[in-house]
């Protein structure tokens, strides 16, 4: 079984829709304080809730990236 299939077996359509709705609700466009940081924090909290090691690192003022790591074979 390939990785894609393994992932699809672990997530439901409802989870994808819920996460997408949460992401769309976050104001993350130019002119909003901390631009993308709230998006990065939401993704980070989602990954952590799923047991995935992750962290948020600010790259520029208000602009952050999320780094996650899945360990395995």
C-alpha positions in Angstrom: 0.0 0.0 0.0 1.4 3.4 -0.9 1.6 6.4 1.4 -1.2 8.2 -0.3 -3.6 5.3 0.4 -2.5 5.1 4.0 -3.2 8.8 4.5 -6.6 8.5 2.9 -7.5 5.7 5.3 -6.7 7.9 8.3 -8.8 11.0 7.5 -12.5 11.5 6.8 -14.1 13.8 4.3 -15.8 15.6 7.3 -12.3 16.2 8.9 -11.0 17.7 5.6 -14.1 20.0 5.3 -13.9 21.1 8.9 -10.2 22.0 8.7 -10.8 23.8 5.4 -13.6 25.8 6.9 -11.4 26.8 9.9 -8.6 27.9 7.6 -10.9 29.9 5.4 -12.3 31.8 8.4 -8.9 33.1 9.5 -8.1 36.5 8.2 -4.6 36.1 6.6 -4.4 38.7 3.8 -2.1 41.7 3.5 -2.8 44.4 6.0 -4.0 42.0 8.7 -1.7 42.0 11.8 0.4 38.9 11.9 -0.7 38.0 8.4 -0.3 34.2 8.3 0.7 33.5 11.9 -2.9 32.5 12.9 -3.0 30.0 10.0 0.3 28.5 11.0 -0.8 28.2 14.6 -4.0 26.4 13.5 -2.2 24.0 11.3 0.4 23.4 14.1 -2.4 22.7 16.7 -4.1 20.3 14.2 -0.8 18.4 13.6 -0.1 18.1 17.4 -3.7 16.9 18.0 -3.0 14.1 15.5 0.2 13.2 17.3 2.6 14.7 14.7 5.6 16.6 16.0 5.5 20.1 14.7 6.5 23.7 15.4 5.8 27.2 14.2 8.8 29.4 13.3 8.4 33.1 12.5 10.2 33.9 9.2 9.4 37.6 9.0 7.2 39.8 11.1 3.8 38.1 11.2 4.8 35.5 8.6 5.4 32.1 10.0 6.0 28.6 8.6 4.9 25.3 10.2 7.3 22.4 10.2 6.0 18.9 10.9 7.7 15.6 11.0 6.4 12.1 10.6 8.9 9.4 11.6 8.7 5.9 10.3 10.3 3.2 8.4 
